[in-house]
Each structure stands twice: as structure tokens, then as C-alpha cells.
Amino acid sequence: MKGLDEFRSTQLEILEMIGDLKIMLKPEQLKAKPNAKAAHEALCALGQKLKDHLAAEDKGLYPPLLTHEDPKLKSLAWGFISGEKPLRKQFDSYYHAWLKDCDFSFSEKFMGETQEIFTLIEARIEREQTVLFPKLEESGVFAAAAG
């Protein structure tokens, strides 16, 4: 089972990727085809990293909470699971609309949706870091895995 430190590490990687992409996705940067290609590849890498992270949470973070005797932890887990569904749905829609065909045209609509996705991901990670993880540490559910 992954420990909370591993989840935090992955979150930091995702946030760093978003930070890098925010710099790369400037119109002046995207005028050069190599920069546009690198930005597209970085977006695809972010997509894979996010999918892997969410899958790891589904497998290693939530199951022990859903079977925990504390109803508050169960409720917290269900809240995060249900809150994750809109993010997944929107990201999947974004991914299929913009990244699947390797089209390096960065339209205003694409840029707007990209910034919106970044904001959703950042908000989700902040909520996990400020609400979920402190509660898990307090409960001791992942204390054995920290080791």
C-alpha cells in the first residue's frame, strides 16, 4: 500500500507539471512548432500522470477508509470519491477533445479549457492536502504504511 508521502510526492509532481505548462502555454512560446510540440507532449504526460494518480488513490487510499469503523472517515472518503467524478469526466472530455489527435494548434478555446482543467486539478490537490490527508494522519489509518 502506498503511504501518504507517496501520494503527496505525486501531487507535487502534478503541480510542478502544471506550473511548467502554464509557462509553456503562452502564445509567444507556442508560435515555435518545437515549443508547441513540447507543450503538447507535456500535456499528454500530465494526463497520464493524473490518470495514474487517481487510479492509485482508488486502489490504495480509499479502500481502507471505506472499511474503517469511523463513520466520519467513511463519509470523508465518499465525499472525495464523489467529488472526483466530475474532475475525471471533465478531464476525459478535455483529453479526447484536445490531446488524442496530436494536433498542435492552440486555439483560444483550447487554452481556456486547459486553464480550467489546471484550476480544477490544483483545487482538488489542495483539498486533499488540507482536508483529507491531515484527517488520515490524525486517524492513524496510514501510519503503518508511512514506514
GUMARLO-635489 format. One record per atom (N, C-alpha, C): y, z, x; residue in one letter; atom name. Coordinates in pm, 1 decimal. Example, Ala and Ser with C-alpha at 12.3 -4.5 7.8 and 13.67 -1.06 7.14 Angstrom:
GUMARLO-635489
(r (-569.0 780.0 1319.0) 'a' 'N')
(r (-450.0 780.0 1230.0) 'a' 'CA')
(r (-330.0 780.0 1320.0) 'a' 'C')
(r (-225.0 708.0 1285.0) 's' 'N')
(r (-106.0 714.0 1367.0) 's' 'CA')
(r (3.0 787.0 1290.0) 's' 'C')
end
This chain:
GUMARLO-635489
(r (-117.7 0.0 84.2) 'm' 'N')
(r (0.0 0.0 0.0) 'm' 'CA')
(r (124.6 0.0 89.1) 'm' 'C')
(r (218.1 -82.9 54.2) 'k' 'N')
(r (343.9 -86.7 127.8) 'k' 'CA')
(r (422.2 40.9 101.3) 'k' 'C')
(r (490.5 89.6 203.5) 'g' 'N')
(r (577.8 203.7 185.7) 'g' 'CA')
(r (716.9 158.2 144.9) 'g' 'C')
(r (796.8 252.3 102.2) 'l' 'N')
(r (933.2 219.5 60.1) 'l' 'CA')
(r (1014.4 157.6 173.1) 'l' 'C')
(r (986.8 200.0 296.3) 'd' 'N')
(r (1061.0 143.3 409.7) 'd' 'CA')
(r (1036.0 -7.0 422.8) 'd' 'C')
(r (915.3 -51.3 392.4) 'e' 'N')
(r (885.6 -194.5 398.8) 'e' 'CA')
(r (959.4 -270.6 288.3) 'e' 'C')
(r (965.1 -210.0 168.9) 'f' 'N')
(r (1040.8 -273.7 60.5) 'f' 'CA')
(r (1189.3 -280.2 95.7) 'f' 'C')
(r (1240.2 -172.5 153.5) 'r' 'N')
(r (1381.0 -170.3 194.6) 'r' 'CA')
(r (1408.0 -275.8 300.8) 'r' 'C')
(r (1316.5 -289.3 394.7) 's' 'N')
(r (1331.7 -387.9 501.8) 's' 'CA')
(r (1339.1 -529.2 444.2) 's' 'C')
(r (1251.2 -558.2 350.0) 't' 'N')
(r (1252.4 -690.3 285.9) 't' 'CA')
(r (1382.2 -711.5 209.4) 't' 'C')
(r (1428.4 -607.3 141.4) 'q' 'N')
(r (1555.5 -617.9 69.9) 'q' 'CA')
(r (1669.5 -649.8 165.3) 'q' 'C')
(r (1671.5 -583.5 279.8) 'l' 'N')
(r (1776.9 -610.5 378.6) 'l' 'CA')
(r (1769.4 -754.7 427.7) 'l' 'C')
(r (1648.1 -805.6 448.8) 'e' 'N')
(r (1631.7 -945.6 490.2) 'e' 'CA')
(r (1688.7 -1039.1 383.1) 'e' 'C')
(r (1658.9 -1010.3 257.4) 'i' 'N')
(r (1708.4 -1093.0 147.1) 'i' 'CA')
(r (1860.8 -1088.4 143.0) 'i' 'C')
(r (1917.7 -969.1 157.1) 'l' 'N')
(r (2064.1 -956.5 155.3) 'l' 'CA')
(r (2127.5 -1029.6 273.8) 'l' 'C')
(r (2063.0 -1024.2 390.2) 'e' 'N')
(r (2114.0 -1097.0 506.9) 'e' 'CA')
(r (2108.8 -1248.0 483.4) 'e' 'C')
(r (1999.8 -1293.3 422.5) 'm' 'N')
(r (1986.2 -1436.0 392.2) 'm' 'CA')
(r (2098.3 -1479.5 296.8) 'm' 'C')
(r (2124.8 -1398.8 197.2) 'i' 'N')
(r (2232.4 -1430.6 102.7) 'i' 'CA')
(r (2366.6 -1432.2 174.9) 'i' 'C')
(r (2389.5 -1335.2 261.5) 'g' 'N')
(r (2514.6 -1331.7 338.8) 'g' 'CA')
(r (2532.0 -1456.7 423.6) 'g' 'C')
(r (2424.3 -1498.3 489.9) 'd' 'N')
(r (2429.2 -1620.6 570.7) 'd' 'CA')
(r (2456.5 -1742.4 483.1) 'd' 'C')
(r (2388.9 -1747.0 368.4) 'l' 'N')
(r (2406.5 -1860.8 278.5) 'l' 'CA')
(r (2548.3 -1868.6 222.7) 'l' 'C')
(r (2608.6 -1755.8 197.6) 'k' 'N')
(r (2746.5 -1756.6 146.8) 'k' 'CA')
(r (2839.7 -1823.9 247.9) 'k' 'C')
(r (2810.7 -1805.8 374.4) 'i' 'N')
(r (2890.2 -1870.7 479.8) 'i' 'CA')
(r (2856.0 -2019.4 487.1) 'i' 'C')
(r (2727.1 -2050.6 477.1) 'm' 'N')
(r (2681.5 -2189.4 489.1) 'm' 'CA')
(r (2725.4 -2276.3 371.1) 'm' 'C')
(r (2741.5 -2215.6 255.2) 'l' 'N')
(r (2768.3 -2292.3 133.4) 'l' 'CA')
(r (2917.0 -2313.6 107.3) 'l' 'C')
(r (2993.2 -2324.6 210.2) 'k' 'N')
(r (3135.4 -2357.9 198.5) 'k' 'CA')
(r (3146.8 -2510.0 199.0) 'k' 'C')
(r (3232.5 -2565.3 113.0) 'p' 'N')
(r (3244.9 -2712.0 105.2) 'p' 'CA')
(r (3265.8 -2779.5 241.1) 'p' 'C')
(r (3347.2 -2717.5 326.1) 'e' 'N')
(r (3372.7 -2778.9 456.8) 'e' 'CA')
(r (3247.7 -2780.9 544.5) 'e' 'C')
(r (3161.1 -2682.2 527.7) 'q' 'N')
(r (3035.3 -2677.9 603.0) 'q' 'CA')
(r (2936.3 -2782.9 552.3) 'q' 'C')
(r (2936.7 -2803.6 421.4) 'l' 'N')
(r (2837.0 -2890.0 359.5) 'l' 'CA')
(r (2866.8 -3038.9 375.0) 'l' 'C')
(r (2984.6 -3071.1 426.7) 'k' 'N')
(r (3018.3 -3212.8 447.5) 'k' 'CA')
(r (2927.8 -3276.4 552.3) 'k' 'C')
(r (2885.7 -3197.7 648.5) 'a' 'N')
(r (2795.7 -3247.8 753.0) 'a' 'CA')
(r (2652.0 -3241.2 701.7) 'a' 'C')
(r (2583.9 -3352.5 702.1) 'k' 'N')
(r (2447.6 -3361.6 648.8) 'k' 'CA')
(r (2352.1 -3259.1 712.7) 'k' 'C')
(r (2356.9 -3238.6 846.0) 'p' 'N')
(r (2267.2 -3137.4 904.8) 'p' 'CA')
(r (2292.8 -2996.7 849.1) 'p' 'C')
(r (2420.8 -2965.5 824.1) 'n' 'N')
(r (2453.8 -2834.6 766.2) 'n' 'CA')
(r (2400.9 -2824.1 623.5) 'n' 'C')
(r (2415.5 -2932.3 547.0) 'a' 'N')
(r (2365.6 -2934.1 409.5) 'a' 'CA')
(r (2213.9 -2916.3 408.4) 'a' 'C')
(r (2146.5 -2983.8 500.0) 'k' 'N')
(r (2000.8 -2972.3 508.3) 'k' 'CA')
(r (1961.6 -2829.9 546.7) 'k' 'C')
(r (2030.8 -2771.0 643.1) 'a' 'N')
(r (2001.0 -2634.0 685.2) 'a' 'CA')
(r (2026.1 -2535.7 570.2) 'a' 'C')
(r (2132.9 -2557.2 494.7) 'a' 'N')
(r (2162.7 -2470.9 380.1) 'a' 'CA')
(r (2053.3 -2482.1 275.2) 'a' 'C')
(r (2009.6 -2604.3 249.9) 'h' 'N')
(r (1903.6 -2625.3 152.1) 'h' 'CA')
(r (1774.8 -2555.6 196.7) 'h' 'C')
(r (1739.9 -2570.4 323.4) 'e' 'N')
(r (1619.9 -2506.1 376.2) 'e' 'CA')
(r (1631.3 -2353.9 368.2) 'e' 'C')
(r (1750.9 -2302.8 395.0) 'a' 'N')
(r (1772.2 -2158.0 386.2) 'a' 'CA')
(r (1760.7 -2109.9 241.3) 'a' 'C')
(r (1808.2 -2190.0 146.7) 'l' 'N')
(r (1792.9 -2154.8 5.0) 'l' 'CA')
(r (1645.6 -2152.9 -34.8) 'l' 'C')
(r (1570.4 -2250.8 13.9) 'c' 'N')
(r (1426.6 -2254.8 -15.5) 'c' 'CA')
(r (1355.7 -2133.2 45.5) 'c' 'C')
(r (1394.7 -2097.6 167.5) 'a' 'N')
(r (1336.1 -1979.7 232.6) 'a' 'CA')
(r (1370.2 -1852.4 154.5) 'a' 'C')
(r (1493.1 -1844.0 105.2) 'l' 'N')
(r (1532.8 -1730.4 22.5) 'l' 'CA')
(r (1446.1 -1725.1 -103.4) 'l' 'C')
(r (1425.5 -1840.0 -165.1) 'g' 'N')
(r (1341.6 -1845.3 -284.4) 'g' 'CA')
(r (1202.2 -1793.0 -258.8) 'g' 'C')
(r (1142.6 -1834.0 -149.1) 'q' 'N')
(r (1008.3 -1787.5 -116.2) 'q' 'CA')
(r (1008.5 -1638.6 -85.1) 'q' 'C')
(r (1107.8 -1592.7 -11.4) 'k' 'N')
(r (1117.6 -1450.8 24.1) 'k' 'CA')
(r (1131.4 -1365.3 -101.9) 'k' 'C')
(r (1214.2 -1412.4 -195.8) 'l' 'N')
(r (1233.8 -1339.0 -320.2) 'l' 'CA')
(r (1104.3 -1335.3 -401.8) 'l' 'C')
(r (1037.3 -1449.4 -413.3) 'k' 'N')
(r (909.9 -1453.1 -487.5) 'k' 'CA')
(r (808.0 -1358.2 -424.9) 'k' 'C')
(r (797.7 -1360.3 -291.5) 'd' 'N')
(r (704.0 -1272.2 -222.3) 'd' 'CA')
(r (739.5 -1124.9 -244.7) 'd' 'C')
(r (868.5 -1094.5 -240.4) 'h' 'N')
(r (915.2 -956.5 -259.3) 'h' 'CA')
(r (882.0 -907.2 -400.0) 'h' 'C')
(r (911.5 -988.7 -499.7) 'l' 'N')
(r (883.5 -948.6 -637.7) 'l' 'CA')
(r (733.3 -932.0 -660.8) 'l' 'C')
(r (653.7 -1019.6 -600.9) 'a' 'N')
(r (508.3 -1007.8 -613.8) 'a' 'CA')
(r (457.9 -879.8 -546.7) 'a' 'C')
(r (514.2 -847.5 -431.1) 'a' 'N')
(r (475.0 -724.5 -360.5) 'a' 'CA')
(r (512.2 -601.5 -442.5) 'a' 'C')
(r (628.6 -605.5 -507.0) 'e' 'N')
(r (666.6 -493.5 -593.7) 'e' 'CA')
(r (569.6 -480.5 -710.5) 'e' 'C')
(r (534.2 -593.8 -769.7) 'd' 'N')
(r (441.0 -592.0 -882.7) 'd' 'CA')
(r (305.9 -533.7 -842.0) 'd' 'C')
(r (265.4 -563.2 -721.3) 'k' 'N')
(r (133.3 -519.7 -674.7) 'k' 'CA')
(r (134.8 -377.9 -616.4) 'k' 'C')
(r (239.9 -345.3 -541.5) 'g' 'N')
(r (237.1 -219.2 -467.4) 'g' 'CA')
(r (333.9 -111.9 -511.0) 'g' 'C')
(r (437.3 -148.0 -583.3) 'l' 'N')
(r (539.0 -49.2 -618.5) 'l' 'CA')
(r (519.4 6.1 -758.6) 'l' 'C')
(r (498.7 -82.4 -853.3) 'y' 'N')
(r (495.2 -38.9 -993.1) 'y' 'CA')
(r (362.7 21.8 -1040.1) 'y' 'C')
(r (246.4 -27.0 -998.4) 'p' 'N')
(r (121.0 31.1 -1049.9) 'p' 'CA')
(r (109.0 183.5 -1034.6) 'p' 'C')
(r (143.2 241.2 -917.4) 'p' 'N')
(r (131.0 387.1 -909.2) 'p' 'CA')
(r (228.7 459.7 -1002.9) 'p' 'C')
(r (339.7 395.1 -1031.9) 'l' 'N')
(r (436.7 457.6 -1121.9) 'l' 'CA')
(r (390.4 451.0 -1266.7) 'l' 'C')
(r (328.8 339.3 -1301.8) 'l' 'N')
(r (284.5 320.8 -1440.1) 'l' 'CA')
(r (167.8 412.0 -1475.7) 'l' 'C')
(r (97.3 461.3 -1375.0) 't' 'N')
(r (-13.6 553.0 -1399.6) 't' 'CA')
(r (21.8 696.9 -1364.0) 't' 'C')
(r (144.8 720.6 -1327.2) 'h' 'N')
(r (188.5 854.6 -1287.6) 'h' 'CA')
(r (198.1 945.0 -1409.7) 'h' 'C')
(r (174.7 1073.3 -1388.3) 'e' 'N')
(r (177.9 1167.6 -1500.5) 'e' 'CA')
(r (319.5 1195.6 -1551.5) 'e' 'C')
(r (418.8 1172.9 -1468.8) 'd' 'N')
(r (557.4 1198.9 -1509.2) 'd' 'CA')
(r (607.5 1085.5 -1599.4) 'd' 'C')
(r (636.1 1114.8 -1726.0) 'p' 'N')
(r (681.6 1009.6 -1817.0) 'p' 'CA')
(r (815.7 947.7 -1775.5) 'p' 'C')
(r (897.6 1022.5 -1703.5) 'k' 'N')
(r (1025.7 968.2 -1657.3) 'k' 'CA')
(r (1002.7 857.7 -1554.3) 'k' 'C')
(r (905.3 878.1 -1465.7) 'l' 'N')
(r (873.7 773.9 -1366.3) 'l' 'CA')
(r (813.9 650.8 -1433.3) 'l' 'C')
(r (727.2 673.4 -1530.4) 'k' 'N')
(r (670.3 560.4 -1604.9) 'k' 'CA')
(r (781.0 481.6 -1673.5) 'k' 'C')
(r (871.0 552.5 -1736.5) 's' 'N')
(r (982.2 488.4 -1807.7) 's' 'CA')
(r (1072.1 413.0 -1710.0) 's' 'C')
(r (1099.4 474.1 -1595.6) 'l' 'N')
(r (1181.2 409.4 -1493.1) 'l' 'CA')
(r (1114.9 278.8 -1447.9) 'l' 'C')
(r (984.6 285.1 -1422.9) 'a' 'N')
(r (911.6 165.5 -1379.7) 'a' 'CA')
(r (918.4 56.9 -1485.8) 'a' 'C')
(r (894.8 92.9 -1611.3) 'w' 'N')
(r (900.0 -7.1 -1718.2) 'w' 'CA')
(r (1038.5 -67.0 -1729.7) 'w' 'C')
(r (1141.0 14.5 -1711.1) 'g' 'N')
(r (1277.5 -36.8 -1715.7) 'g' 'CA')
(r (1303.2 -140.0 -1606.9) 'g' 'C')
(r (1255.8 -113.5 -1485.6) 'f' 'N')
(r (1274.3 -209.0 -1376.5) 'f' 'CA')
(r (1190.1 -334.1 -1397.3) 'f' 'C')
(r (1069.5 -316.4 -1449.0) 'i' 'N')
(r (983.8 -433.1 -1474.5) 'i' 'CA')
(r (1047.3 -522.9 -1579.9) 'i' 'C')
(r (1094.2 -464.2 -1688.4) 's' 'N')
(r (1154.6 -546.9 -1793.6) 's' 'CA')
(r (1287.8 -605.5 -1747.8) 's' 'C')
(r (1360.1 -535.7 -1662.2) 'g' 'N')
(r (1485.8 -587.3 -1609.0) 'g' 'CA')
(r (1466.1 -700.4 -1509.7) 'g' 'C')
(r (1346.0 -708.4 -1454.1) 'e' 'N')
(r (1315.0 -811.3 -1355.7) 'e' 'CA')
(r (1287.9 -946.5 -1422.1) 'e' 'C')
(r (1240.3 -944.8 -1543.8) 'k' 'N')
(r (1201.8 -1069.2 -1611.5) 'k' 'CA')
(r (1316.6 -1169.3 -1623.4) 'k' 'C')
(r (1436.8 -1126.6 -1666.2) 'p' 'N')
(r (1546.4 -1224.9 -1674.1) 'p' 'CA')
(r (1582.6 -1282.6 -1536.8) 'p' 'C')
(r (1578.9 -1199.4 -1432.5) 'l' 'N')
(r (1608.4 -1248.0 -1297.3) 'l' 'CA')
(r (1505.6 -1352.2 -1256.8) 'l' 'C')
(r (1378.0 -1323.8 -1277.7) 'r' 'N')
(r (1272.9 -1420.1 -1242.8) 'r' 'CA')
(r (1291.3 -1550.8 -1319.2) 'r' 'C')
(r (1315.5 -1538.8 -1449.5) 'k' 'N')
(r (1329.8 -1657.3 -1533.3) 'k' 'CA')
(r (1448.9 -1741.7 -1487.3) 'k' 'C')
(r (1562.2 -1676.1 -1463.0) 'q' 'N')
(r (1680.3 -1749.5 -1420.7) 'q' 'CA')
(r (1660.0 -1810.4 -1282.2) 'q' 'C')
(r (1595.5 -1735.7 -1191.8) 'f' 'N')
(r (1573.3 -1789.5 -1058.3) 'f' 'CA')
(r (1476.2 -1907.1 -1063.0) 'f' 'C')
(r (1369.5 -1896.1 -1141.2) 'd' 'N')
(r (1275.0 -2007.9 -1153.1) 'd' 'CA')
(r (1344.3 -2132.0 -1208.2) 'd' 'C')
(r (1427.3 -2111.8 -1308.3) 's' 'N')
(r (1502.4 -2223.4 -1367.0) 's' 'CA')
(r (1595.6 -2285.7 -1262.3) 's' 'C')
(r (1666.0 -2201.5 -1189.4) 'y' 'N')
(r (1755.7 -2245.8 -1082.4) 'y' 'CA')
(r (1676.6 -2323.3 -977.1) 'y' 'C')
(r (1563.3 -2266.7 -933.8) 'y' 'N')
(r (1482.5 -2328.0 -830.2) 'y' 'CA')
(r (1436.1 -2467.9 -872.2) 'y' 'C')
(r (1386.6 -2478.2 -994.7) 'h' 'N')
(r (1337.7 -2608.5 -1042.3) 'h' 'CA')
(r (1451.8 -2707.6 -1063.4) 'h' 'C')
(r (1566.3 -2658.4 -1103.0) 'a' 'N')
(r (1680.2 -2748.1 -1126.5) 'a' 'CA')
(r (1740.8 -2799.3 -996.2) 'a' 'C')
(r (1744.9 -2714.9 -893.6) 'w' 'N')
(r (1824.8 -2749.2 -775.5) 'w' 'CA')
(r (1747.1 -2766.1 -645.9) 'w' 'C')
(r (1634.8 -2700.8 -629.4) 'l' 'N')
(r (1572.9 -2698.2 -496.6) 'l' 'CA')
(r (1444.1 -2778.7 -484.6) 'l' 'C')
(r (1378.8 -2812.1 -593.5) 'k' 'N')
(r (1245.8 -2872.5 -583.0) 'k' 'CA')
(r (1246.8 -3014.9 -528.4) 'k' 'C')
(r (1353.0 -3090.5 -548.4) 'd' 'N')
(r (1352.2 -3231.8 -509.4) 'd' 'CA')
(r (1418.7 -3261.8 -375.2) 'd' 'C')
(r (1456.3 -3159.8 -302.8) 'c' 'N')
(r (1521.6 -3178.3 -172.3) 'c' 'CA')
(r (1645.1 -3266.0 -181.4) 'c' 'C')
(r (1721.2 -3248.5 -284.9) 'd' 'N')
(r (1847.9 -3320.1 -299.5) 'd' 'CA')
(r (1955.8 -3231.9 -237.5) 'd' 'C')
(r (2021.2 -3283.9 -136.3) 'f' 'N')
(r (2119.1 -3203.6 -64.5) 'f' 'CA')
(r (2260.8 -3219.4 -119.3) 'f' 'C')
(r (2274.3 -3263.3 -243.2) 's' 'N')
(r (2408.5 -3273.2 -299.8) 's' 'CA')
(r (2445.9 -3137.4 -358.6) 's' 'C')
(r (2557.9 -3087.1 -316.6) 'f' 'N')
(r (2601.3 -2953.7 -355.5) 'f' 'CA')
(r (2718.4 -2966.0 -452.6) 'f' 'C')
(r (2685.2 -2988.7 -579.4) 's' 'N')
(r (2787.3 -3005.4 -682.6) 's' 'CA')
(r (2851.1 -2871.6 -717.6) 's' 'C')
(r (2961.0 -2878.1 -792.0) 'e' 'N')
(r (3027.3 -2754.8 -837.0) 'e' 'CA')
(r (2933.5 -2672.1 -923.4) 'e' 'C')
(r (2858.0 -2737.9 -1010.8) 'k' 'N')
(r (2765.0 -2666.7 -1097.6) 'k' 'CA')
(r (2658.7 -2594.9 -1014.0) 'k' 'C')
(r (2604.5 -2664.9 -914.3) 'f' 'N')
(r (2506.5 -2604.4 -824.7) 'f' 'CA')
(r (2565.7 -2483.8 -754.1) 'f' 'C')
(r (2685.8 -2499.7 -701.2) 'm' 'N')
(r (2749.3 -2390.7 -627.2) 'm' 'CA')
(r (2773.4 -2270.3 -718.7) 'm' 'C')
(r (2816.8 -2296.2 -841.0) 'g' 'N')
(r (2840.0 -2187.7 -936.6) 'g' 'CA')
(r (2711.2 -2113.1 -969.9) 'g' 'C')
(r (2605.7 -2188.5 -996.5) 'e' 'N')
(r (2476.9 -2125.7 -1028.4) 'e' 'CA')
(r (2420.5 -2050.8 -908.1) 'e' 'C')
(r (2443.0 -2104.4 -789.2) 't' 'N')
(r (2396.4 -2037.8 -667.9) 't' 'CA')
(r (2466.0 -1903.0 -651.6) 't' 'C')
(r (2597.1 -1900.2 -667.8) 'q' 'N')
(r (2671.1 -1774.3 -656.2) 'q' 'CA')
(r (2624.8 -1674.4 -763.3) 'q' 'C')
(r (2596.1 -1723.5 -883.1) 'e' 'N')
(r (2548.5 -1637.4 -990.9) 'e' 'CA')
(r (2412.9 -1576.1 -955.1) 'e' 'C')
(r (2323.9 -1657.0 -899.1) 'i' 'N')
(r (2192.1 -1607.3 -856.8) 'i' 'CA')
(r (2208.5 -1502.7 -747.8) 'i' 'C')
(r (2294.5 -1529.8 -650.4) 'f' 'N')
(r (2318.5 -1432.4 -543.4) 'f' 'CA')
(r (2363.4 -1298.8 -601.9) 'f' 'C')
(r (2455.5 -1303.3 -695.2) 't' 'N')
(r (2508.7 -1181.8 -756.9) 't' 'CA')
(r (2397.4 -1104.7 -829.5) 't' 'C')
(r (2311.5 -1176.1 -901.5) 'l' 'N')
(r (2200.5 -1110.9 -971.9) 'l' 'CA')
(r (2104.1 -1043.3 -874.5) 'l' 'C')
(r (2070.8 -1113.3 -767.9) 'i' 'N')
(r (1977.9 -1058.0 -669.2) 'i' 'CA')
(r (2039.3 -935.4 -602.8) 'i' 'C')
(r (2164.6 -946.7 -562.1) 'e' 'N')
(r (2231.8 -834.3 -497.0) 'e' 'CA')
(r (2239.3 -713.3 -589.9) 'e' 'C')
(r (2270.2 -736.2 -716.5) 'a' 'N')
(r (2278.5 -626.4 -813.5) 'a' 'CA')
(r (2142.0 -561.1 -832.2) 'a' 'C')
(r (2037.6 -642.8 -837.9) 'r' 'N')
(r (1902.3 -590.3 -854.0) 'r' 'CA')
(r (1863.4 -503.1 -735.5) 'r' 'C')
(r (1890.0 -551.8 -614.6) 'i' 'N')
(r (1856.0 -475.2 -494.9) 'i' 'CA')
(r (1936.3 -345.9 -489.8) 'i' 'C')
(r (2064.6 -353.2 -522.0) 'e' 'N')
(r (2146.4 -231.4 -520.5) 'e' 'CA')
(r (2091.7 -129.1 -619.6) 'e' 'C')
(r (2051.0 -175.7 -736.8) 'r' 'N')
(r (1995.9 -84.3 -837.8) 'r' 'CA')
(r (1864.7 -21.7 -789.1) 'r' 'C')
(r (1780.5 -100.0 -723.9) 'e' 'N')
(r (1657.4 -43.7 -669.1) 'e' 'CA')
(r (1689.8 60.2 -562.0) 'e' 'C')
(r (1786.1 28.9 -476.3) 'q' 'N')
(r (1819.4 118.4 -366.1) 'q' 'CA')
(r (1887.1 247.1 -413.4) 'q' 'C')
(r (1966.4 238.3 -520.2) 't' 'N')
(r (2042.0 355.8 -563.2) 't' 'CA')
(r (1975.4 433.9 -676.1) 't' 'C')
(r (1886.8 370.2 -751.9) 'v' 'N')
(r (1823.2 438.3 -865.1) 'v' 'CA')
(r (1673.7 456.8 -841.4) 'v' 'C')
(r (1603.4 347.6 -821.2) 'l' 'N')
(r (1457.5 352.8 -814.4) 'l' 'CA')
(r (1406.6 424.4 -689.5) 'l' 'C')
(r (1446.0 379.7 -573.1) 'f' 'N')
(r (1390.7 435.1 -450.2) 'f' 'CA')
(r (1421.0 584.5 -433.3) 'f' 'C')
(r (1545.1 629.2 -459.0) 'p' 'N')
(r (1568.7 774.5 -448.2) 'p' 'CA')
(r (1479.1 855.0 -543.4) 'p' 'C')
(r (1456.9 803.1 -663.8) 'k' 'N')
(r (1371.1 872.2 -760.1) 'k' 'CA')
(r (1226.9 876.2 -709.2) 'k' 'C')
(r (1182.2 766.7 -647.2) 'l' 'N')
(r (1046.1 762.8 -592.8) 'l' 'CA')
(r (1030.4 860.6 -476.7) 'l' 'C')
(r (1132.2 866.2 -392.0) 'e' 'N')
(r (1126.4 960.0 -280.1) 'e' 'CA')
(r (1124.1 1103.6 -330.9) 'e' 'C')
(r (1205.5 1131.4 -430.5) 'e' 'N')
(r (1212.8 1264.0 -489.6) 'e' 'CA')
(r (1078.4 1303.2 -551.6) 'e' 'C')
(r (1011.1 1208.1 -613.6) 's' 'N')
(r (884.2 1235.9 -682.4) 's' 'CA')
(r (768.7 1252.7 -585.6) 's' 'C')
(r (781.0 1194.2 -465.7) 'g' 'N')
(r (672.4 1202.1 -368.1) 'g' 'CA')
(r (562.9 1099.2 -389.2) 'g' 'C')
(r (580.8 1006.6 -483.3) 'v' 'N')
(r (477.3 907.4 -513.1) 'v' 'CA')
(r (441.3 825.7 -389.5) 'v' 'C')
(r (538.5 793.0 -307.1) 'f' 'N')
(r (512.3 708.2 -190.9) 'f' 'CA')
(r (514.7 787.2 -60.4) 'f' 'C')
(r (509.1 917.1 -67.9) 'a' 'N')
(r (514.5 999.5 53.2) 'a' 'CA')
(r (397.6 970.3 146.1) 'a' 'C')
(r (278.8 950.8 92.2) 'a' 'N')
(r (161.2 924.8 175.1) 'a' 'CA')
(r (169.3 789.4 243.8) 'a' 'C')
(r (235.8 695.1 181.0) 'a' 'N')
(r (243.5 560.3 236.8) 'a' 'CA')
(r (350.0 548.6 344.1) 'a' 'C')
(r (439.9 645.8 352.0) 'a' 'N')
(r (551.0 637.3 446.5) 'a' 'CA')
(r (503.6 652.4 589.9) 'a' 'C')
(r (391.0 711.7 610.5) 'g' 'N')
(r (343.7 743.5 729.6) 'g' 'CA')
(r (318.7 704.4 857.5) 'g' 'C')
end
